[in-house]
Amino acid sequence: MLDVNPRKSPRQARAKATVDAIVEATTQLLLQEGYERFTTARAAERAGVSIGSLYQYFPNKAALATAVIDRCCDDFLAVFRDSLARREGRALADRIDAIIAGNLISHRLTPGLHRIVNELAPQIGVAGKAARVSRSVAMLIEALLRGHAKELSPDIDLATAASIIQVVLEALSHRIRIHDPQLLPDDILAREAHRLITRYLGIAG
């Protein structure tokens, strides 16, 4: 089994900058060349560090790719949380618009990175990272729904509804934004996703 864990975590600012440069270089190479062609030597060269410095932190290219996946997952969750926070205190329909926009923006800006997470993660044995992000998003959606429970029918199971909404958003984002980006413009996709979710929840949209 591949060792995908970093050898150590950077503590000083200079070391953190080195690791950031290595992960950014790896990101660029994965997007440009794919996992099979990219090497640790190429990542070190692109980052402007010695191969020895790279190996202080990452034992192999799978660990480098995992660091990219971790960063992509963290960035996606940050975008999602920010989308929720921006419309705090608004009606549920408005906040649904916010999470739809958060999903679309995140996938539109980095479709290649989302492809890496979904296709490369299983290959190197870290598919669970993407699954944990999905669960975290579902939990955030459930918390949102619980905060607006008075707007919803009492017969709606909030945990189930949150999971379904998360799956719908993920499926739309991956199918359209990653695999067929020309299929629907952003405004139409956002409008129809809003219609789908609000009607499922039975709220005025």
N, C-alpha and C positions, 0 to 999 in steps of 0.2 A: 504493500500500500504506500502511495506517495506521501512524503512528509510535506504537508502544505502549511505548516506553522512557521512563523518567523523565528529566527534563532534568538533574537532578543529585541526588546523595545527600546527605541531611542529615548534618552532622558534629557540631554542637553539640546539647546536650540540648534546648534550646528548639526548634530546628529539627526534631529528631526527634519532639518532642511535637506539633508542627504537622502533620507528615506523618502521624503516627498518627491524629490527629483527622480529617484529610481522608479517609484510607482507611476509618476506621470510619464516617464519615458516608456515604461512597460505598456501603459494605456495606449500611447501613440502607436507603438509597434504592433500591438494586438489589433488595433483598428486598421492599420495599413497593411499588415502582412499576414495576420492570422496566427493562431497558436502554434501550428506545426512549424512554421518557418522562423519564428522568433526565438532568440537564444539569450541566455544570461549575459553573454559577452556583448551582444548588440544592445541590450538594455543598459549595461554599464557605460558603453561608449556614448549612447544617446544622452544619458544622464550626466556625462562628464565626470564620472568617478572611476576608480580602479575596480577591476573585477574582485580584488580582495576586499575592498570596502563593501561591495554588494554582498559578498558571501558572509560578511559579518552579520548581516541581518536576514538574508534569504538563502536557504540551502539549495534551491533549484528553481527552475522556471515555473513549476506548478505553484510554488509558494508565492512567486511574483504575481502570477495570474490571480491567485486567491486574494492577494492584497488589493488588486484592482476590483475584484468582485465585492470585497468588503466595502471599499470606498463607494462604489456605485450604489450598493444597498443603503449605506448611511446617507448618501446624498438624496436618494429617492425618498427616504423616510423624512428627511429634513424638509424637502419640498412639500410633502404631504401635510406635515404638521403645520408648516407655515401657511398653507392654503386654508386650513381649518381656523387658525388663529386670526387671520386677517378679517374674517367676517363673524367673529365671536359676538354673540348678542343679537344676531340677525335671525330672521325666520329660517326654518329648516330648508325650504326650497332654495333660498339664497346660499345657504351653506353647502347644499348639494352641488350647486353650480361651482362653488369654490373647489371642492374635491375633484370634480370632473376636470376643471381647468388645470389643477395641480397634476393630475395624471397625464393629460395631453401635453402640457408644457414639458414635463420631465421626459417623456418618451420622444417628443419631437426634437428636443435639443441633443439627445444622445442615443439615437436608435441603435447604433452599433454597440454601445455599452450594454444596453438592455439585451441585445442578442447574445453578447458574451455571457451575461449572467444566466440566461435561460438555456443556452446551448453548450457553453463550455463548462459551467459549474458541474453538471452531471458527469462530464468526461473526466474531470480531475477529482471527483469524489466529494464535492462540496455542495451538492444540490440542496442540502438542508438549509443553507444560508438564504436562498431565495424563498424557500418555504416559510422561514421564520419572518421574513419581510412581509409576506402575504398575511400571515397570522397577526402581525403587528398592525397592519393596515385595517384588517377586519376588527381588531379590538378598538382602534381609534374610531372607526365608523360606528361600532356598537355604543361607545361612550357618547358620541354625537347624538345618536338616536335616543338614548336614555335621557339626555338633556332636553329633548323635545318630545318626550313621551306623550304629553297632553295633546300634541298635534296628530297623534297616530291612533289607529284603532286599537283597542285593548286586546284584540285577538291576535295581533302580530307578535310573533316571537322575535325579540330584538336581536338576539345572538344569531339566529338563523337568517334574518333579514340582512344583518351586517355582512355575513359570509357571502350571501348571494350578491349583494351590491359589489363587494370586493372582487368576486369572480367576474362579474359583468364588466367592471371597469378594466380589470387586467386583461380579459379576453379582447375587448375592443381595442385597447392600447396596443397589444401585441399583434393582433391580426391586421389592424389598419396602419398604425404608426410605424411598425417595424417591417411587416411583410408586404404591405400594399399601400404605401403612403399617399399615392395619388387617387385612391379610391373615393375618399370623401374629404372636402375642405373642413378645416377646424370648426368653423361656425356651425355647419350642418351636423357634424359628428357630436358636438357639444349639445346642440339643441335636441337631437334625438336621444342622446344618452340621458339628458335631463327628463325628457318626456317618459322614457322607459322607467326610470327610477321613481319619479314622483307618482306615476300612476300605479306602480307596484305597491308603493307605500300608502296610496290612497289619500294623498295630500294635494292641496291646491298648488299648482305650479305656475 
